[in-house]
Amino acid sequence: NTFLTDEQVNQLSLYAPEATVNRIDDYEVVGKSRPSLPERIESVLVCPNSNCISHAEPVNSSFAVKKRADDIALKCKYCEKE
């Protein structure tokens, strides 16, 4: 009884870039979608830099998402740590 938003589906691409998300209703597949890598991820992850302002101030975490040859890099909006 839970359906993922487009944003949630795209966040899955960080963990499973080749995934297909099936929407099931009454035991039947009623839709399929492939996640695409979002440009930004907000309020999902915590910056690993302990000196980042996002740890001390009431701001939402925000990361730019960059696809590399065989992996994905995240860059913090506030401290720019990758």
C-alpha positions as CSV (number, residue, x, y, z in Angstrom):
1,N,0.0,0.0,0.0
2,T,3.0,2.3,-0.4
3,F,4.1,3.9,-3.6
4,L,7.4,5.6,-4.1
5,T,7.6,9.1,-5.4
6,D,9.7,9.9,-8.5
7,E,12.2,11.5,-6.2
8,Q,12.5,8.3,-4.0
9,V,12.8,6.2,-7.1
10,N,15.7,8.4,-8.4
11,Q,17.4,8.2,-5.0
12,L,17.5,4.4,-5.5
13,S,19.9,4.9,-8.4
14,L,22.6,5.8,-5.9
15,Y,22.5,2.2,-4.6
16,A,21.2,0.3,-7.6
17,P,21.8,2.3,-10.9
18,E,20.5,-0.5,-13.1
19,A,17.4,-1.3,-11.0
20,T,13.8,-1.4,-12.4
21,V,11.0,-0.4,-10.0
22,N,7.8,-2.3,-10.5
23,R,4.4,-0.8,-9.3
24,I,2.1,-3.6,-8.2
25,D,-1.6,-3.2,-7.7
26,D,-3.9,-6.2,-6.8
27,Y,-1.0,-8.6,-7.4
28,E,-0.4,-7.3,-11.0
29,V,2.4,-5.2,-12.3
30,V,0.8,-2.0,-13.4
31,G,3.9,0.1,-14.2
32,K,7.7,-0.1,-14.4
33,S,10.2,2.7,-14.1
34,R,14.0,3.0,-14.3
35,P,15.6,5.4,-11.8
36,S,17.7,8.2,-13.2
37,L,20.6,9.7,-11.2
38,P,19.4,13.0,-9.6
39,E,21.4,16.2,-9.8
40,R,21.1,16.8,-6.1
41,I,20.3,14.7,-3.0
42,E,18.8,16.6,-0.1
43,S,18.0,15.7,3.5
44,V,18.9,12.0,3.0
45,L,22.6,11.7,3.9
46,V,24.8,13.2,6.5
47,C,28.1,15.0,5.5
48,P,31.1,12.9,6.6
49,N,33.1,16.1,7.4
50,S,32.7,16.6,11.2
51,N,33.6,20.3,10.7
52,C,30.8,20.9,8.1
53,I,28.3,23.7,9.0
54,S,25.5,21.3,8.4
55,H,26.3,19.5,11.7
56,A,26.1,22.7,13.8
57,E,23.3,24.7,12.0
58,P,19.7,23.8,11.4
59,V,20.1,23.3,7.6
60,N,19.2,20.3,5.4
61,S,22.1,18.4,4.0
62,S,22.6,18.8,0.3
63,F,24.9,17.0,-2.1
64,A,25.6,17.5,-5.8
65,V,25.7,14.1,-7.5
66,K,28.4,13.4,-10.1
67,K,28.7,10.3,-12.2
68,R,32.2,9.1,-12.9
69,A,33.4,6.3,-15.1
70,D,32.5,3.4,-12.7
71,D,31.2,5.1,-9.6
72,I,29.2,8.1,-8.2
73,A,30.7,11.0,-6.3
74,L,28.7,13.2,-3.9
75,K,29.9,16.8,-3.1
76,C,28.6,18.6,0.0
77,K,26.9,21.9,-0.8
78,Y,28.3,23.6,2.3
79,C,31.9,22.3,2.8
80,E,32.4,20.9,-0.8
81,K,33.9,17.7,0.6
82,E,33.6,14.8,-1.8
